[in-house]
């Protein structure tokens, strides 16, 4: 699911400007499609990834959860990659903006206050310079809070989830500790699923109608977003927040359909590739947007949109392969040691976590245990 969700997140971050906004409707159906993919359907990606991370953290149960070991492990697999990818881009932007390039595409770092610079470098109060990496920042916060969240889920599960859900979906309700409220609820919901040993395959028989329902809901919502954006009315903001969270359950059902194909079984073994795409796609898209704006007109934006997405995947897959083979030690650091585990454990040897194993039933790859 990670590779599918993260490839979808790429569509969310394709850059544009005021003259090429999808809400102008200058390209008709194509602009609605941009709203459907980037502003509706694939907004489900981050909550779904958060729920998976929370689940995997407690899949072995509360008794086997070691907080100290977990923090040390996540410092290597989450914190260090965040610092390397974001600070690397931060330094690069400083250099190119000194040469009067990149202004308007990235925050103006040279005219920012020290407090703002700390935020762009470390995501202390707002989004970092490599915008999608806010997810890693919020994930670290959730991991730090994980014992407290697990305790709340064990003692008052419904109240805890209800309060966090309302905070997540109601617009303009500040949280402070996380940048995206949906991550806190989804991560906690994942903990709930793990501690209660919920069988996530129980609804697989509803995979097709569940998938169609999510697509339909995202399509209907995108019509409203397309007509009213970019400043959505309160009730559409509420609906968008709700879909991004509730839709994660429907999007999970996609795995029950997708895993039946040979291609999906191969994709299930691409954990390090998905992390590489996640960390590297945003600066790559912005660089292509900078190059495009120097030579092309706004009327050709659909060409850029399709070309940028396709070119990004080609470059990211190619660079992932090159760095992993040419500089494996660096690759392991940049991907949080995810590549090492994949080399040690082939897809054929992967097993379901114990809570999901049914007697006499073979393991299903779409629920295989991996690294959050």
PyMOL commands that set and color helices and strands:
alter all, ss='L'
color gray80, all
select helices_A, chain A and resi 2-12+18-20+22-24+29-57+67-98+109-111+114-122+131-155+157-169+181-195+204-228+234-252+254-258+262-267+271-293+298-326+328-334+338-344+347-349+354-356+365-367
alter helices_A, ss='H'
color red, helices_A
deselect
rebuild
show_as cartoon
